[in-house]
Amino acid sequence: MALDWYLEQETPKKKSEEQKTRRIRAWKARELTKLRLSQLTPMHFVEFRKQREAEGCASNTIRLDLSLISGLFKTARLHWGMPYLENYIALLRKPKQGKGRERRLSADEAERFERALKACPKKLVRLVVRFAIHTAARQGEILRLRKADVDFGRRIATFRDTNIG
């Protein structure tokens, strides 16, 4: 199956390997994946988009789902000797980009969150969660930090390869 091959060969090369792996596993649960790549038509992806919208998925989630399969087609065309494949997703109207998140915790929410965090028995978890809150860093960005990226004396962390443009 193409998704299995993509998961094994291509996903480990990606920056967000864990998220892509979860996305591929979710795709594999769909009936659509029982078809060969060459059997897929634009309507399959239009229907997929409609299903995801009906499931209440955010527009960016749907865009990421479609982007993953578009990458699969591109890889199949360029690297797997399948230049005849059409990447219909490239022609498909994608959901509009979401507005992003601007919400902050209210004072009451912050207080309740802090109480819950203090109850956590793992000191490292408490430290990492506070670090994430104060830096607004994503999980993957924090996990990619290396000792050389942190100046403990000046309390500065340098995030490399972030999603901020």
C-alpha positions as CSV (number, residue, x, y, z in Angstrom):
1,M,0.0,0.0,0.0
2,A,1.3,3.4,-1.0
3,L,0.6,5.0,2.5
4,D,2.6,2.2,4.2
5,W,5.5,2.8,1.9
6,Y,5.2,6.6,2.4
7,L,5.1,6.2,6.1
8,E,8.2,4.0,6.1
9,Q,10.3,5.8,3.5
10,E,9.3,9.4,3.5
11,T,7.8,10.3,6.9
12,P,11.0,9.9,8.9
13,K,12.6,12.6,6.7
14,K,9.9,15.1,7.7
15,K,10.2,17.7,10.4
16,S,6.8,16.8,12.0
17,E,7.2,13.0,11.7
18,E,5.0,12.2,14.7
19,Q,2.1,14.3,13.5
20,K,2.4,12.9,9.9
21,T,2.4,9.4,11.3
22,R,-0.9,10.0,13.2
23,R,-2.4,11.6,10.1
24,I,-1.4,8.6,7.9
25,R,-2.9,6.2,10.4
26,A,-6.1,8.2,10.3
27,W,-6.1,8.1,6.5
28,K,-5.6,4.4,6.5
29,A,-8.9,3.9,8.4
30,R,-10.8,5.4,5.5
31,E,-12.4,3.4,2.6
32,L,-10.7,5.7,0.1
33,T,-7.4,4.0,0.8
34,K,-8.6,0.7,-0.5
35,L,-8.2,2.1,-4.0
36,R,-5.0,2.3,-6.0
37,L,-3.6,5.8,-6.5
38,S,-4.3,5.5,-10.2
39,Q,-8.0,4.9,-9.4
40,L,-8.5,8.1,-7.5
41,T,-10.4,10.9,-9.1
42,P,-11.0,14.6,-8.2
43,M,-14.4,13.6,-6.9
44,H,-12.9,11.3,-4.3
45,F,-11.1,14.2,-2.8
46,V,-14.1,16.6,-3.1
47,E,-16.1,14.0,-1.2
48,F,-13.3,13.5,1.4
49,R,-13.3,17.3,2.0
50,K,-17.1,17.4,2.4
51,Q,-16.9,14.4,4.9
52,R,-14.2,16.1,7.0
53,E,-16.3,19.3,7.0
54,A,-19.4,17.4,8.1
55,E,-17.3,15.8,10.9
56,G,-16.6,19.3,12.2
57,C,-12.9,19.4,11.4
58,A,-11.2,22.7,11.3
59,S,-10.2,24.0,7.9
60,N,-6.5,23.8,8.6
61,T,-6.9,20.1,9.6
62,I,-8.5,19.4,6.3
63,R,-5.8,21.3,4.5
64,L,-3.1,19.2,6.3
65,D,-4.9,16.0,5.4
66,L,-5.0,16.9,1.8
67,S,-1.5,18.2,1.8
68,L,-0.2,14.8,3.1
69,I,-1.8,13.0,0.2
70,S,-0.6,15.6,-2.3
71,G,2.9,14.9,-1.0
72,L,2.3,11.2,-1.5
73,F,1.3,11.8,-5.1
74,K,4.3,14.0,-5.7
75,T,6.7,11.4,-4.2
76,A,5.0,8.6,-6.3
77,R,5.4,10.7,-9.4
78,L,9.0,11.8,-8.8
79,H,10.6,8.9,-6.9
80,W,8.5,5.8,-7.4
81,G,8.4,5.7,-11.2
82,M,4.8,6.7,-11.5
83,P,4.9,9.9,-13.7
84,Y,1.5,9.1,-15.2
85,L,-0.3,9.8,-11.9
86,E,-2.3,13.0,-11.7
87,N,-2.2,14.9,-8.4
88,Y,-5.8,16.1,-8.4
89,I,-5.3,17.6,-5.0
90,A,-3.2,20.3,-6.5
91,L,-6.2,21.4,-8.5
92,L,-8.7,21.1,-5.7
93,R,-10.2,24.1,-3.9
94,K,-8.9,23.9,-0.4
95,P,-10.7,25.1,2.7
96,K,-9.8,28.7,3.6
97,Q,-7.0,29.3,6.0
98,G,-8.2,29.6,9.6
99,K,-7.7,32.8,11.5
100,G,-5.2,31.3,13.9
101,R,-5.4,31.4,17.7
102,E,-5.3,34.6,19.7
103,R,-7.0,33.4,22.9
104,R,-5.3,33.7,26.3
105,L,-6.3,32.1,29.6
106,S,-8.6,34.2,31.7
107,A,-7.3,35.0,35.2
108,D,-9.6,32.4,36.7
109,E,-8.5,29.8,34.1
110,A,-4.9,30.6,34.8
111,E,-5.4,30.2,38.5
112,R,-7.1,26.8,38.1
113,F,-4.5,25.7,35.6
114,E,-1.7,26.6,38.0
115,R,-3.3,24.7,40.9
116,A,-3.6,21.6,38.6
117,L,0.0,22.0,37.5
118,K,1.2,22.2,41.2
119,A,-0.6,18.9,41.8
120,C,1.4,17.2,39.1
121,P,4.0,14.9,40.8
122,K,6.5,15.2,38.0
123,K,8.7,18.3,38.4
124,L,10.1,18.0,34.8
125,V,6.5,18.1,33.4
126,R,5.7,21.2,35.5
127,L,8.8,22.9,34.2
128,V,8.2,22.0,30.6
129,V,4.6,23.1,30.7
130,R,5.5,26.5,32.3
131,F,8.3,26.9,29.7
132,A,5.8,26.2,26.9
133,I,3.3,28.7,28.3
134,H,5.9,31.4,28.7
135,T,7.5,30.9,25.3
136,A,4.4,30.0,23.3
137,A,6.5,27.3,21.7
138,R,5.0,24.3,20.1
139,Q,5.7,20.8,21.4
140,G,7.9,19.9,18.5
141,E,9.9,23.1,18.9
142,I,10.6,22.4,22.5
143,L,11.5,18.8,21.8
144,R,14.0,19.9,19.1
145,L,15.9,22.2,21.5
146,R,19.4,21.2,22.2
147,K,21.6,22.2,25.1
148,A,23.6,24.5,22.8
149,D,20.3,26.4,22.0
150,V,19.8,27.4,25.6
151,D,21.8,30.0,27.5
152,F,20.9,29.2,31.0
153,G,22.8,32.1,32.5
154,R,20.8,34.7,30.5
155,R,17.7,32.6,30.4
156,I,17.4,32.6,26.6
157,A,16.4,29.8,24.3
158,T,16.9,30.0,20.6
159,F,14.3,28.1,18.6
160,R,15.4,26.9,15.2
161,D,13.2,25.8,12.3
162,T,10.0,27.2,13.7
163,N,6.6,27.7,12.0
164,I,6.8,31.4,12.6
165,G,7.3,33.3,9.4
